[in-house]
Each structure stands twice: as structure tokens, then as C-alpha cells.
Amino acid sequence: IEILIPLFGLLITALVGLGITYIQSKAREIKHKTARDAVQSALAEADYQAAKAVKAVQQTLVDEFKKAAEDGKLTGEEKRLALEAAKEVFMNSISTGALDRLEAAIGPVKDWLTELIEAKVLELKQSKATVEVNKLTNPT
């Protein structure tokens, strides 16, 4: 199972990559170079802010939930609270200009924010799993 976790993570990352590629292709359809560059910049900011939000919630909320649980796993309600907290951090962190450009180009951020946050959670899990696998395969 430990070996499959990174593989599953790679698959999810590939799917996320395809999703981002799709959004970027939508950005390329914008004819005006300045507008296209602004949308691509907003996408990069959204990606960065989502990763930052997930890490912040992991450090402040998720780790506390896991410590409090006997089995170290989150309940469905705790997962929902963590997702909502990450969304709030994201919305408070992303610039108004980036938010406006994204909404003008691809629609309401709230419509795709859950998927973006969940993708960043999977990326974080994958990176942790890769570290663990490396520790097992290369003990020092």
C-alpha cells in the first residue's frame, strides 16, 4: 500500500495537470496578449495561494484534529471544516485583481475552488508519501 500511495498521487497530479492545462488553454484563447498574460498570472497566483492555504490549514487545524483522534484520522466533519478553512484562507489571500481576472476568464472561483484545494491536498499527501518511501528505500 505504501508503494501504491505515490503512484496514486502521481495519477491525481497528472489529472490535476490536465485540468490546469485545460484552464491554461482557455487562457490562450484570449486574443489580446496583455489580457492573456493577466489571466495566466492570475492562474499562477491561484495555484500558489491554494497550496499556501492547504499548508496553513494542515499546520493549524488538521494536525490538531489528528492529534485529538484516537486513530489519527479525520472525521467527515473535520475534513469539511478543513476544506472550508482552506477556502477561507485562499479567498482572504488571493488578490482582488487576480480574482476578478479569473472570474472574467473562467467563471466564478467558488465553482472550481473545491477541486483546486482538493488537488493541493493530494499533492501535499503525495509529497509526504514520497518522502516516506525514500526513507524506506534509502535508510541512513
N, C-alpha and C positions, 0 to 999 in steps of 0.2 A: 504494500500500500504506500509506503514511503517513497518508493521509486515511481509510482504512478502519479503522485501529487504533482511533481514538477511537469510531467507530461500533460496532465490535465490543465495545469496552469499555462503551459505553452499553447495549448489549443485555445484556451479562453483568450490569451493575449493575442493570438493570431486573429480570432474573431473580432476582438476589440480593434485591432489594427485595421481590419477590413471595414469596420464601422467608421473609424476615423478617416480612412481613405475615401469612403463614400462621402462623408461630410466635406472633406477637402476637395473632392471632385465637384461637389455643388459650389464650393467657393470659387473653383476655377472657371465655372460657367459665368461668373460675373465678368462682364466685358471690361469694365473700367479698372485699370491696373491699381490705382490707389484704393478703390473700394475692395478689390480682391485682397490686396495686401493687408488692409484693415481687418477683413474677416479672418484671414489666416492668422494674424496677430491675436485676434480675439479667441480663436480656437486654441492657440498655444497657451494663452493665459488661462482659459477654462481648464485645459488639461493640467497645468501646473497647480492651479488653485484647488482642483478636485483632489489631486494627490496630497497636497498640503492639508486639506480638510480631513481626509481619511487618516493621515498620520496623527493629526492633532486629536481626533476623536479616539483613535486607538490608544494613545498615551494617557488621555484623561478619563475616558469613560469605559471603553471596552476592557482595558486591563483591570479596572476596579470591579467590573461585573464578573470577570473570570476569577478574580481572587475570591470574591464572595460566594461563588458557586462551588458546591462540593465536587462536581465533576469537571470544573474548569471550562464549562461550555455555556454559551449564551442561550437564553430562552428566546422564543419568538418575539416576545415583547421587548426584550433587551436589544435584539437585532433591529427592531423597528425604531426604538429610541436612538440607537447609534446612527442609523441611516438618517433620521430626521435631524440629529445634531450635526452630522456631516453636511447635510444640505444647508442648514442654517449657517455654518461656518463658511461654506462656499459662497452663499449669497451675500454674506457680510464682507467677504474678501475680494470678490471679483469687482473690477472697476465698472462704474456705471456705463462708461463708453463701450467697453467690451461687451457688456450685457446687451446694450442697445444694438450693437452691430450684429451680435449673434441672433438676436430675436428678429432683426430685419432680414437676415440671410436665411435662417433655417427654422424660424418659428419660436414659440415660447420655450424658454430654457427649462421650465418646470416639466415640460413634456418629455425631455430626454435626460434630465439631471439624475434620476434614479439609476438609469443604466450606466451613466458615466461614473457615478460614485461606486456602484457595484463592481464595475470593471477595475477601478482603482483598488478596491478591497482585494479582488482576486490577484492583481499584480503584487500587492503587498504580501499576500499569503504565498504567492509563488516565490518571491524573493527570499522569504523566510524559509520555505521548504528547500530551496536551492542551497542555502547556507547550511541547513541541517544535513542534506545529502552530502555536501562537500566535507562536512565534519566526519561523517561516517566513512567516506571513501578515502579521506586523507587525514587520518588521525595524527596529531603531532604531540 
